[in-house]
């Protein structure tokens, strides 16, 4: 079972985030483990691509998902 990533950065504005976020930032925003983010990508809930070994996740799709699922 994957452990959630540690949250260390406080985000107060969506504009503070890069257009393409890394896995750690996405996990921090959604407060979930990386396997959950990967499932959200696979199921088409958010947009992301794996480039080499690193994931890049679209900020706007995470924002849309977050706003649609506030709980």
N, C-alpha and C positions, 0 to 999 in steps of 0.2 A: 504494500500500500504506500502510495506516495505521500510524503509529508508536505503540508502547505509551506510555501516560501515565507521567510521572515519579512515583515513589513517595516520599512525603515524611513520611508519618504512620505511626507504629507503633501497631498495634492489638493489645492483649493480652487483650481480653475482648469477647465479642459484645455485652454490655450497654453498651459504650462507644459503640456505633453507633446512629444514629437508626433508627427503624422503617422509614422510607423513605429509602434512600441515594441519593446522586447518582452519576453515571457514574464520576467520578474515584475515589470511595471503592470502588465495586464493582470497578473495574479494579485498584486496589491490592490488594484482598483476593484476587482470583483471579489476579493477576499476568498480565494479558492486555490486549490492546488493546480499545478501545471497540467495534470492529466485531465482535469475538468475543462480547462481552456482548450486543450486539444480536442476534446469531445465536442465542445461548442463550435469549433472550426469545422470538424468533420460533419457535424449535423447542419452546417450552413447558418448557424445563428450569428456568428461573427466571421469576418474575413481575415484570413491570415495565410502566410506561406512560409514554408521552411526553406531557408537559403543555406545550403551546407548543413551544419548542425544547429544553426540558430533560427529561431522563429521570429517573424516580423508580423505584428498584428495591427490592423487598420484602426486608428483612433476613433474615427467616425462610426464604424460599425460597433465598436465597444460602447460608445456613448449611446447609440440607438438601442442596443440591447439593454444597457443599464437603465435607461429611462423607461423602457417597456416592461422591465422586471424589477421594480423598486424593492421588493422584499428579498 
